[in-house]
Amino acid sequence: MEPHDVSHHDAHSGAGIGHEERDVTFPPVVVGLVGLAVLGIVSALLMFGFFQLLGARAARLDPPASELAQRYGRQEPPAPRLQPDPLKDLADMRAEENAVLDTYGWVDRSAGVVRVPVQRAMELLLQRGLPARPEAKP
């Protein structure tokens, strides 16, 4: 029979074209899943035991801590140190900056220079306008 010859098989009758007539059997699938679960549990238990063995071996073979470390304890490292709470530091810095921006204060008392809150400075600018330079004569 040639590969393209369909004279012996009628496409509408379903002869030669079909599907699996029987279902998958249930017991082998269950046995396979149970075996896989048992294998996973046994592997996890073996790894746990192995890590316990390694931890005990490391504790036994590690040298004891230095007497200096026990005598002097924990000390702060030299400056500059890392920030222990960077979010609190940032909030404190912003609070200080806002206090400068929102209050009156002296910048240079001897020269008579003062600091004005930003909101008040904008109001004064709207009232008085921008300072202008005198026009240069040609």
TIRO-2110 file (N, C-alpha, C; in Angstrom, 1 decimal):
// TIRO-2110
0.8, -1.2, 0.0, N, 1, A
0.0, 0.0, 0.0, CA, 1, A
0.9, 1.2, 0.0, C, 1, A
0.6, 2.2, -0.8, N, 2, A
1.3, 3.5, -0.9, CA, 2, A
0.9, 4.4, 0.3, C, 2, A
1.8, 5.3, 0.6, N, 3, A
1.6, 6.2, 1.7, CA, 3, A
0.3, 7.1, 1.5, C, 3, A
0.1, 7.5, 0.3, N, 4, A
-1.0, 8.4, 0.0, CA, 4, A
-2.3, 7.7, -0.4, C, 4, A
-2.3, 6.4, -0.5, N, 5, A
-3.5, 5.7, -0.9, CA, 5, A
-4.4, 5.5, 0.3, C, 5, A
-5.6, 6.1, 0.2, N, 6, A
-6.6, 5.9, 1.3, CA, 6, A
-7.8, 5.2, 0.8, C, 6, A
-7.7, 4.4, -0.3, N, 7, A
-8.8, 3.8, -0.9, CA, 7, A
-9.4, 2.7, 0.0, C, 7, A
-8.5, 2.0, 0.8, N, 8, A
-8.9, 1.0, 1.6, CA, 8, A
-9.5, 1.4, 3.0, C, 8, A
-9.2, 2.7, 3.3, N, 9, A
-9.7, 3.2, 4.6, CA, 9, A
-10.7, 4.4, 4.3, C, 9, A
-11.9, 4.3, 4.8, N, 10, A
-12.8, 5.4, 4.7, CA, 10, A
-12.6, 6.3, 5.9, C, 10, A
-12.4, 7.6, 5.6, N, 11, A
-12.2, 8.6, 6.6, CA, 11, A
-13.4, 8.8, 7.5, C, 11, A
-14.6, 8.6, 7.0, N, 12, A
-15.8, 8.8, 7.8, CA, 12, A
-16.2, 7.6, 8.6, C, 12, A
-15.7, 6.5, 8.3, N, 13, A
-16.1, 5.3, 9.1, CA, 13, A
-15.2, 5.2, 10.3, C, 13, A
-14.0, 5.9, 10.3, N, 14, A
-13.1, 5.8, 11.5, CA, 14, A
-12.1, 4.7, 11.4, C, 14, A
-12.1, 3.9, 10.4, N, 15, A
-11.2, 2.8, 10.2, CA, 15, A
-9.8, 3.4, 10.0, C, 15, A
-8.9, 3.0, 10.8, N, 16, A
-7.5, 3.4, 10.7, CA, 16, A
-7.2, 4.7, 11.4, C, 16, A
-8.2, 5.5, 11.8, N, 17, A
-8.1, 6.7, 12.6, CA, 17, A
-8.8, 6.4, 13.9, C, 17, A
-8.1, 6.6, 15.0, N, 18, A
-8.7, 6.2, 16.2, CA, 18, A
-8.1, 6.8, 17.4, C, 18, A
-8.4, 6.3, 18.5, N, 19, A
-7.8, 6.8, 19.8, CA, 19, A
-7.6, 5.6, 20.7, C, 19, A
-7.1, 5.8, 21.9, N, 20, A
-6.8, 4.8, 22.9, CA, 20, A
-8.1, 4.2, 23.3, C, 20, A
-8.2, 2.9, 23.3, N, 21, A
-9.5, 2.3, 23.6, CA, 21, A
-9.6, 2.0, 25.1, C, 21, A
-8.4, 1.9, 25.8, N, 22, A
-8.5, 1.6, 27.3, CA, 22, A
-7.9, 2.8, 28.1, C, 22, A
-8.4, 2.9, 29.3, N, 23, A
-8.0, 4.0, 30.2, CA, 23, A
-6.7, 3.6, 30.8, C, 23, A
-6.1, 4.7, 31.5, N, 24, A
-4.9, 4.4, 32.3, CA, 24, A
-5.3, 3.7, 33.5, C, 24, A
-4.5, 2.7, 33.9, N, 25, A
-4.8, 1.9, 35.1, CA, 25, A
-4.4, 2.7, 36.3, C, 25, A
-5.2, 2.7, 37.3, N, 26, A
-5.1, 3.5, 38.5, CA, 26, A
-4.0, 3.0, 39.5, C, 26, A
-3.9, 1.8, 39.8, N, 27, A
-2.9, 1.3, 40.8, CA, 27, A
-1.4, 1.6, 40.5, C, 27, A
-0.9, 1.5, 39.2, N, 28, A
0.5, 1.9, 39.0, CA, 28, A
0.7, 3.4, 39.2, C, 28, A
-0.2, 4.2, 38.9, N, 29, A
0.0, 5.7, 39.1, CA, 29, A
0.1, 5.9, 40.6, C, 29, A
-0.8, 5.3, 41.4, N, 30, A
-0.8, 5.5, 42.9, CA, 30, A
0.5, 5.0, 43.5, C, 30, A
0.9, 3.8, 43.0, N, 31, A
2.2, 3.3, 43.5, CA, 31, A
3.4, 4.2, 43.2, C, 31, A
3.4, 4.7, 42.0, N, 32, A
4.4, 5.6, 41.6, CA, 32, A
4.5, 6.9, 42.4, C, 32, A
3.3, 7.5, 42.7, N, 33, A
3.2, 8.7, 43.5, CA, 33, A
3.6, 8.4, 44.9, C, 33, A
3.2, 7.3, 45.5, N, 34, A
3.6, 6.9, 46.9, CA, 34, A
5.1, 6.7, 46.9, C, 34, A
5.6, 6.0, 45.9, N, 35, A
7.1, 5.8, 45.9, CA, 35, A
7.9, 7.1, 45.8, C, 35, A
7.3, 8.1, 45.0, N, 36, A
8.0, 9.4, 44.9, CA, 36, A
8.0, 10.1, 46.2, C, 36, A
6.8, 10.1, 46.9, N, 37, A
6.7, 10.7, 48.2, CA, 37, A
7.7, 10.1, 49.2, C, 37, A
7.7, 8.8, 49.3, N, 38, A
8.6, 8.1, 50.2, CA, 38, A
10.1, 8.4, 49.9, C, 38, A
10.4, 8.5, 48.6, N, 39, A
11.8, 8.8, 48.2, CA, 39, A
12.1, 10.3, 48.7, C, 39, A
11.2, 11.2, 48.5, N, 40, A
11.4, 12.6, 49.0, CA, 40, A
11.6, 12.6, 50.5, C, 40, A
10.8, 12.0, 51.2, N, 41, A
10.9, 12.0, 52.7, CA, 41, A
12.2, 11.3, 53.2, C, 41, A
12.6, 10.2, 52.6, N, 42, A
13.8, 9.6, 52.9, CA, 42, A
15.0, 10.5, 52.6, C, 42, A
15.0, 11.1, 51.4, N, 43, A
16.1, 12.0, 51.0, CA, 43, A
16.2, 13.2, 52.0, C, 43, A
15.0, 13.8, 52.4, N, 44, A
15.1, 14.9, 53.4, CA, 44, A
15.6, 14.4, 54.7, C, 44, A
15.2, 13.3, 55.2, N, 45, A
15.8, 12.7, 56.5, CA, 45, A
17.3, 12.5, 56.4, C, 45, A
17.7, 11.9, 55.3, N, 46, A
19.1, 11.7, 55.1, CA, 46, A
19.9, 13.0, 55.1, C, 46, A
19.4, 14.0, 54.4, N, 47, A
20.1, 15.3, 54.4, CA, 47, A
20.1, 15.9, 55.8, C, 47, A
19.0, 15.8, 56.5, N, 48, A
19.0, 16.4, 57.9, CA, 48, A
20.0, 15.7, 58.7, C, 48, A
20.1, 14.4, 58.7, N, 49, A
21.1, 13.7, 59.5, CA, 49, A
22.5, 14.0, 59.1, C, 49, A
22.7, 14.2, 57.8, N, 50, A
24.1, 14.5, 57.3, CA, 50, A
24.5, 15.9, 57.8, C, 50, A
23.6, 16.9, 57.8, N, 51, A
23.9, 18.2, 58.2, CA, 51, A
24.1, 18.2, 59.8, C, 51, A
23.4, 17.4, 60.5, N, 52, A
23.6, 17.3, 61.9, CA, 52, A
25.0, 16.8, 62.2, C, 52, A
25.4, 15.8, 61.4, N, 53, A
26.7, 15.2, 61.5, CA, 53, A
27.8, 16.2, 61.2, C, 53, A
27.6, 17.0, 60.2, N, 54, A
28.6, 18.0, 59.8, CA, 54, A
28.7, 19.1, 60.9, C, 54, A
27.5, 19.5, 61.5, N, 55, A
27.5, 20.5, 62.5, CA, 55, A
28.2, 20.0, 63.8, C, 55, A
28.0, 18.8, 64.1, N, 56, A
28.7, 18.2, 65.3, CA, 56, A
30.2, 18.1, 65.1, C, 56, A
30.6, 17.8, 63.9, N, 57, A
32.0, 17.6, 63.5, CA, 57, A
32.7, 19.0, 63.6, C, 57, A
32.0, 20.0, 63.0, N, 58, A
32.6, 21.4, 63.0, CA, 58, A
32.7, 21.9, 64.4, C, 58, A
31.7, 21.7, 65.3, N, 59, A
31.8, 22.1, 66.7, CA, 59, A
32.9, 21.4, 67.4, C, 59, A
33.2, 20.2, 67.1, N, 60, A
34.3, 19.4, 67.7, CA, 60, A
35.6, 19.9, 67.3, C, 60, A
35.8, 20.2, 66.0, N, 61, A
37.1, 20.5, 65.4, CA, 61, A
37.5, 22.0, 65.4, C, 61, A
36.5, 22.9, 65.6, N, 62, A
36.8, 24.3, 65.6, CA, 62, A
37.6, 24.7, 66.8, C, 62, A
38.6, 25.6, 66.7, N, 63, A
39.4, 26.0, 67.8, CA, 63, A
38.6, 26.8, 68.7, C, 63, A
38.9, 26.9, 70.0, N, 64, A
38.2, 27.7, 71.0, CA, 64, A
38.4, 29.2, 70.7, C, 64, A
37.4, 30.0, 71.1, N, 65, A
37.5, 31.4, 70.9, CA, 65, A
38.7, 32.0, 71.6, C, 65, A
39.2, 33.1, 71.1, N, 66, A
40.4, 33.7, 71.7, CA, 66, A
40.0, 34.2, 73.1, C, 66, A
41.0, 34.2, 74.0, N, 67, A
40.8, 34.7, 75.4, CA, 67, A
40.6, 36.2, 75.3, C, 67, A
41.2, 36.9, 74.4, N, 68, A
41.1, 38.3, 74.3, CA, 68, A
39.6, 38.7, 73.9, C, 68, A
39.0, 37.9, 73.1, N, 69, A
37.6, 38.2, 72.7, CA, 69, A
36.7, 37.9, 73.9, C, 69, A
37.0, 37.0, 74.7, N, 70, A
36.2, 36.7, 75.9, CA, 70, A
36.4, 37.8, 77.0, C, 70, A
37.7, 38.2, 77.1, N, 71, A
38.0, 39.2, 78.1, CA, 71, A
37.5, 40.6, 77.8, C, 71, A
37.6, 41.0, 76.6, N, 72, A
37.2, 42.4, 76.3, CA, 72, A
35.8, 42.5, 75.7, C, 72, A
35.2, 41.4, 75.4, N, 73, A
33.9, 41.4, 74.9, CA, 73, A
33.7, 42.1, 73.5, C, 73, A
32.5, 42.5, 73.3, N, 74, A
32.2, 43.2, 72.0, CA, 74, A
32.4, 44.7, 72.1, C, 74, A
33.2, 45.3, 71.2, N, 75, A
33.4, 46.7, 71.2, CA, 75, A
32.9, 47.3, 69.9, C, 75, A
32.7, 48.6, 70.0, N, 76, A
32.3, 49.3, 68.7, CA, 76, A
33.4, 49.4, 67.8, C, 76, A
33.2, 49.2, 66.5, N, 77, A
34.3, 49.4, 65.5, CA, 77, A
34.6, 50.9, 65.4, C, 77, A
35.8, 51.2, 64.9, N, 78, A
36.1, 52.6, 64.7, CA, 78, A
35.2, 53.3, 63.7, C, 78, A
35.2, 54.6, 63.8, N, 79, A
34.3, 55.4, 62.9, CA, 79, A
34.9, 55.4, 61.5, C, 79, A
34.2, 55.5, 60.4, N, 80, A
32.8, 55.7, 60.4, CA, 80, A
32.1, 54.4, 60.5, C, 80, A
31.0, 54.3, 61.2, N, 81, A
30.2, 53.1, 61.4, CA, 81, A
29.0, 53.2, 60.5, C, 81, A
28.4, 52.0, 60.2, N, 82, A
27.2, 51.9, 59.4, CA, 82, A
26.0, 52.4, 60.3, C, 82, A
25.0, 52.9, 59.6, N, 83, A
23.8, 53.3, 60.3, CA, 83, A
23.0, 52.2, 60.8, C, 83, A
22.8, 52.1, 62.1, N, 84, A
22.0, 51.0, 62.7, CA, 84, A
20.5, 51.2, 62.3, C, 84, A
20.0, 52.4, 62.1, N, 85, A
18.6, 52.6, 61.7, CA, 85, A
18.5, 53.7, 60.7, C, 85, A
18.8, 53.4, 59.4, N, 86, A
18.8, 54.4, 58.4, CA, 86, A
17.5, 55.2, 58.2, C, 86, A
16.4, 54.5, 58.4, N, 87, A
15.1, 55.2, 58.2, CA, 87, A
14.8, 56.2, 59.3, C, 87, A
15.2, 55.9, 60.5, N, 88, A
15.1, 56.9, 61.6, CA, 88, A
16.1, 58.1, 61.3, C, 88, A
17.3, 57.8, 60.9, N, 89, A
18.2, 58.9, 60.6, CA, 89, A
17.7, 59.8, 59.5, C, 89, A
17.1, 59.2, 58.4, N, 90, A
16.5, 60.0, 57.4, CA, 90, A
15.4, 60.8, 57.9, C, 90, A
14.5, 60.3, 58.7, N, 91, A
13.4, 61.0, 59.3, CA, 91, A
13.9, 62.2, 60.1, C, 91, A
14.9, 62.0, 60.9, N, 92, A
15.5, 63.0, 61.7, CA, 92, A
16.1, 64.1, 60.9, C, 92, A
16.8, 63.7, 59.8, N, 93, A
17.4, 64.7, 58.9, CA, 93, A
16.4, 65.6, 58.2, C, 93, A
15.3, 64.9, 57.8, N, 94, A
14.2, 65.7, 57.1, CA, 94, A
13.5, 66.6, 58.1, C, 94, A
13.3, 66.2, 59.4, N, 95, A
12.7, 67.0, 60.4, CA, 95, A
13.6, 68.3, 60.6, C, 95, A
14.9, 68.1, 60.7, N, 96, A
15.8, 69.2, 60.9, CA, 96, A
15.8, 70.2, 59.7, C, 96, A
15.7, 69.6, 58.5, N, 97, A
15.7, 70.5, 57.3, CA, 97, A
14.3, 71.2, 57.2, C, 97, A
13.2, 70.6, 57.6, N, 98, A
11.9, 71.2, 57.6, CA, 98, A
11.9, 72.3, 58.7, C, 98, A
12.5, 72.1, 59.8, N, 99, A
12.6, 73.1, 60.8, CA, 99, A
13.3, 74.4, 60.3, C, 99, A
14.4, 74.2, 59.6, N, 100, A
15.1, 75.3, 59.0, CA, 100, A
14.2, 76.0, 58.0, C, 100, A
13.5, 75.3, 57.1, N, 101, A
12.7, 75.9, 56.1, CA, 101, A
11.5, 76.6, 56.6, C, 101, A
11.0, 76.2, 57.7, N, 102, A
9.7, 76.7, 58.2, CA, 102, A
9.8, 77.6, 59.4, C, 102, A
11.0, 78.1, 59.7, N, 103, A
11.1, 79.0, 60.9, CA, 103, A
11.9, 80.2, 60.5, C, 103, A
11.8, 81.2, 61.3, N, 104, A
12.7, 82.4, 61.2, CA, 104, A
13.9, 82.2, 61.9, C, 104, A
15.0, 82.8, 61.5, N, 105, A
16.3, 82.7, 62.2, CA, 105, A
17.3, 83.6, 61.6, C, 105, A
18.4, 83.8, 62.3, N, 106, A
19.5, 84.6, 61.8, CA, 106, A
20.4, 83.8, 61.0, C, 106, A
20.8, 84.3, 59.9, N, 107, A
21.9, 83.7, 59.1, CA, 107, A
23.2, 84.4, 59.4, C, 107, A
23.2, 85.7, 59.5, N, 108, A
24.4, 86.5, 59.9, CA, 108, A
23.9, 87.7, 60.6, C, 108, A
23.9, 87.7, 61.9, N, 109, A
23.4, 88.7, 62.8, CA, 109, A
24.1, 90.1, 62.5, C, 109, A
25.4, 90.0, 62.4, N, 110, A
26.2, 91.2, 62.3, CA, 110, A
25.9, 91.9, 60.9, C, 110, A
25.6, 91.2, 59.9, N, 111, A
25.3, 91.8, 58.6, CA, 111, A
23.8, 92.0, 58.5, C, 111, A
23.0, 91.6, 59.4, N, 112, A
21.5, 91.8, 59.4, CA, 112, A
20.8, 90.8, 58.4, C, 112, A
21.4, 89.7, 58.2, N, 113, A
20.7, 88.7, 57.2, CA, 113, A
19.9, 87.7, 58.0, C, 113, A
18.6, 87.6, 57.7, N, 114, A
17.8, 86.6, 58.4, CA, 114, A
17.3, 85.6, 57.5, C, 114, A
16.8, 84.5, 58.1, N, 115, A
16.1, 83.4, 57.3, CA, 115, A
14.6, 83.5, 57.5, C, 115, A
13.9, 83.4, 56.4, N, 116, A
12.4, 83.6, 56.4, CA, 116, A
11.8, 82.2, 56.0, C, 116, A
10.7, 81.8, 56.6, N, 117, A
10.1, 80.6, 56.1, CA, 117, A
9.7, 80.7, 54.6, C, 117, A
9.8, 79.6, 54.0, N, 118, A
9.6, 79.5, 52.5, CA, 118, A
8.2, 80.1, 52.1, C, 118, A
7.2, 79.7, 52.8, N, 119, A
5.8, 80.2, 52.5, CA, 119, A
5.8, 81.7, 52.6, C, 119, A
6.3, 82.2, 53.7, N, 120, A
6.3, 83.7, 53.8, CA, 120, A
7.2, 84.4, 52.8, C, 120, A
8.3, 83.8, 52.4, N, 121, A
9.1, 84.4, 51.4, CA, 121, A
8.4, 84.4, 50.0, C, 121, A
7.6, 83.4, 49.7, N, 122, A
6.8, 83.4, 48.5, CA, 122, A
5.7, 84.5, 48.5, C, 122, A
5.1, 84.7, 49.7, N, 123, A
4.1, 85.7, 49.8, CA, 123, A
4.7, 87.1, 49.6, C, 123, A
5.9, 87.3, 50.2, N, 124, A
6.6, 88.6, 50.1, CA, 124, A
7.0, 88.8, 48.6, C, 124, A
7.4, 87.8, 47.9, N, 125, A
7.8, 87.9, 46.5, CA, 125, A
6.6, 88.3, 45.7, C, 125, A
5.4, 87.7, 46.0, N, 126, A
4.2, 88.1, 45.2, CA, 126, A
3.8, 89.6, 45.5, C, 126, A
4.0, 90.0, 46.7, N, 127, A
3.6, 91.4, 47.0, CA, 127, A
4.6, 92.4, 46.4, C, 127, A
5.9, 92.2, 46.6, N, 128, A
6.9, 93.1, 46.2, CA, 128, A
7.4, 93.0, 44.8, C, 128, A
7.3, 91.8, 44.3, N, 129, A
7.9, 91.5, 42.9, CA, 129, A
9.4, 91.2, 43.0, C, 129, A
9.9, 90.8, 41.9, N, 130, A
11.4, 90.4, 41.9, CA, 130, A
12.2, 91.7, 41.8, C, 130, A
13.3, 91.7, 42.5, N, 131, A
14.2, 92.9, 42.4, CA, 131, A
14.7, 93.0, 41.0, C, 131, A
14.8, 94.3, 40.5, N, 132, A
15.3, 94.5, 39.1, CA, 132, A
16.6, 95.3, 39.2, C, 132, A
17.5, 95.0, 38.2, N, 133, A
18.7, 95.8, 38.1, CA, 133, A
18.4, 97.1, 37.4, C, 133, A
19.1, 98.1, 37.8, N, 134, A
18.9, 99.4, 37.1, CA, 134, A
19.4, 99.2, 35.6, C, 134, A
18.7, 99.8, 34.7, N, 135, A
19.1, 99.7, 33.3, CA, 135, A
20.4, 100.4, 33.1, C, 135, A
21.3, 99.8, 32.3, N, 136, A
22.6, 100.3, 32.0, CA, 136, A
22.4, 101.4, 30.8, C, 136, A
23.0, 102.5, 30.9, N, 137, A
23.0, 103.5, 29.9, CA, 137, A
24.0, 103.3, 28.8, C, 137, A
23.6, 103.3, 27.6, N, 138, A
24.6, 103.1, 26.5, CA, 138, A
25.6, 104.1, 26.4, C, 138, A
END
